[in-house]
Amino acid sequence: MKFLKKIGCMSIVIMLTFVLLGTSVSAAEASSDIPDWVPTEDQLIPLLAVYKAQESGATRTPVYTRANVTKSELAEFYAAAKSIDDMTYWDFFTGDAYVIRADGGAYMLYVKYGGELYAKSGEIANLVLAKRLKAESLFIGRWQNHHAWNNRASLSGQFQCHALSLGTYWEQTTWHLEPWRTESNIAVLVLNQCNV
């Protein structure tokens, strides 16, 4: 009888070990499924707030915190990010250059008019944001070793600000991203049409 109890306890321990190992492998697999260009949740949540507000037609962006971002919204974003992970630089842009100007240099990006950076009718905010973050990561990968590269947070803010302008009255299809600028707050950038 003691032998059967020992076998029963050992079976439970072995089953729990497999369940726990299976769970940890699943968690590791889940995190490895997220493309490496996807920002952290802390960086993602404010952007998600802007895109959700834009999708709903809100004129003011609500304050989005971790407390009111649902797990399903984040899961939808991660699924959207995975679905477009194979897009290339040329899916978004027709060309680029670094130009030197009197006020400092700028990275010029030529947006593919009507292309993947534009929100299509009926396209969910998570997919639009995922495409724009993917395009931003490709821009960073292409230019980050350039001699003038500076103020990455500001360049990121300028990039997302210009992306938000697509389809608006102040839309620009040639973007000037200026590494000498320092403002990175997306709200401040949008209020100033990306030039602060």
C-alpha positions in Angstrom: 0.0 0.0 0.0 2.8 2.4 0.9 4.4 1.5 -2.4 1.2 2.5 -4.3 1.0 5.8 -2.4 4.6 6.5 -3.3 4.0 5.7 -7.0 0.8 7.9 -6.9 2.7 10.9 -5.3 5.5 10.4 -7.8 3.0 10.4 -10.7 1.5 13.7 -9.5 5.0 15.2 -9.1 6.0 14.1 -12.6 2.7 15.3 -14.1 3.1 18.7 -12.3 6.6 18.9 -13.6 5.4 18.3 -17.1 2.6 20.9 -16.7 5.0 23.5 -15.3 7.6 22.8 -17.9 4.9 23.0 -20.6 3.7 26.3 -19.2 7.1 27.8 -19.1 7.9 26.7 -22.6 4.6 28.1 -23.8 5.4 31.5 -22.1 8.8 31.5 -23.6 7.3 30.6 -27.0 4.7 33.4 -26.6 7.3 36.0 -25.9 9.5 34.8 -28.7 6.5 35.1 -31.1 6.5 38.9 -30.6 8.7 40.5 -33.3 11.8 42.2 -31.9 10.8 45.6 -33.4 7.7 45.7 -31.1 8.2 48.3 -28.3 7.7 47.5 -24.7 4.2 47.8 -23.3 5.1 51.0 -21.5 6.1 52.5 -24.9 3.2 50.9 -26.7 0.3 52.0 -24.5 0.4 55.7 -25.2 0.6 55.1 -28.9 -2.2 52.6 -28.7 -4.3 55.3 -27.0 -3.7 57.7 -29.8 -4.6 55.2 -32.5 -7.7 53.9 -30.6 -8.9 57.5 -30.2 -8.3 58.2 -33.9 -10.2 55.0 -34.8 -13.2 55.9 -32.7 -13.2 59.5 -34.1 -12.5 61.1 -30.7 -11.2 64.6 -30.9 -9.3 64.2 -27.7 -7.0 61.3 -26.7 -8.0 59.7 -23.4 -5.3 59.1 -20.9 -4.4 55.5 -21.4 -2.8 53.6 -18.6 -1.9 49.9 -18.1 -5.1 49.7 -16.0 -7.5 50.4 -18.9 -5.7 48.7 -21.7 -7.2 45.2 -21.9 -5.2 42.1 -22.5 -7.2 41.4 -25.6 -6.2 44.8 -27.0 -2.6 44.0 -26.5 -3.1 40.5 -27.9 -4.8 42.0 -31.0 -1.8 44.3 -31.4 0.7 41.4 -31.1 -1.3 39.3 -33.6 -1.3 42.3 -36.0 2.4 42.8 -35.5 3.1 39.1 -36.3 0.9 39.3 -39.4 3.0 42.1 -41.0 6.5 41.1 -39.8 7.7 40.2 -43.3 7.0 43.7 -44.7 10.1 45.5 -46.1 11.2 49.1 -46.2 10.0 49.4 -49.8 6.4 48.4 -48.8 6.3 51.8 -47.0 8.7 54.1 -48.8 9.8 54.9 -52.4 13.1 56.4 -51.3 15.1 58.3 -48.7 18.1 60.6 -48.3 20.0 62.6 -45.7 20.2 66.3 -46.6 22.2 69.1 -45.1 20.2 72.3 -44.6 20.9 75.7 -43.0 19.0 74.7 -39.9 20.7 71.3 -39.6 20.5 68.0 -41.4 17.4 65.9 -41.9 16.5 62.4 -43.0 14.1 62.7 -45.8 11.7 59.8 -46.3 9.4 59.6 -49.3 6.2 57.8 -48.3 4.6 55.5 -50.9 1.4 57.5 -51.6 -1.7 55.4 -50.6 0.7 52.6 -49.5 1.0 50.5 -46.4 1.5 53.5 -44.0 -2.0 54.8 -44.8 -5.0 53.5 -42.8 -7.2 51.6 -45.1 -11.0 51.8 -44.8 -12.1 49.4 -42.1 -8.5 48.6 -41.0 -8.3 48.3 -37.2 -6.1 50.6 -35.2 -3.9 47.8 -34.0 -2.9 46.9 -37.6 -2.3 50.5 -38.6 -0.1 51.0 -35.5 1.8 47.8 -36.1 2.5 48.7 -39.7 3.8 52.2 -38.7 6.0 50.7 -35.9 7.4 48.2 -38.3 8.2 51.0 -40.8 9.8 53.0 -38.0 12.0 50.0 -37.0 13.1 49.6 -40.7 14.0 53.3 -40.8 16.0 53.0 -37.6 17.8 49.9 -38.9 18.6 51.6 -42.2 19.9 54.9 -40.7 21.0 54.3 -37.1 24.7 54.0 -38.0 24.7 57.2 -40.0 27.1 59.9 -38.7 24.3 62.4 -37.9 22.1 59.9 -36.0 21.1 61.5 -32.7 18.0 61.9 -30.4 16.4 58.6 -31.2 13.3 59.3 -29.0 12.7 62.6 -30.9 13.2 60.8 -34.3 10.7 58.2 -33.2 8.2 60.9 -32.1 8.6 62.8 -35.4 8.1 59.5 -37.3 4.9 58.6 -35.5 3.7 62.2 -35.7 4.1 62.2 -39.5 2.4 58.8 -39.7 -0.6 60.2 -37.8 -0.8 63.1 -40.4 -1.5 60.7 -43.3 -5.1 61.3 -44.4 -5.4 64.6 -42.6 -5.4 68.2 -43.9 -1.7 68.5 -42.9 -0.6 65.3 -44.5 2.9 65.2 -45.8 4.3 62.4 -48.1 7.9 63.7 -47.8 8.9 63.5 -44.2 11.9 65.5 -42.8 13.0 63.8 -39.6 15.6 66.0 -37.9 18.1 64.4 -35.5 18.9 67.8 -33.9 15.4 68.2 -32.5 14.8 67.0 -29.0 11.0 66.9 -28.5 9.7 63.4 -28.2 6.2 63.9 -26.7 3.8 62.7 -29.4 1.0 65.1 -28.2 3.3 68.2 -28.3 4.6 67.1 -31.8 1.1 66.6 -33.2 0.0 70.0 -31.8 2.9 71.6 -33.7 2.5 69.5 -36.9 5.6 67.5 -36.0 8.0 70.4 -36.0 9.1 71.4 -32.5 
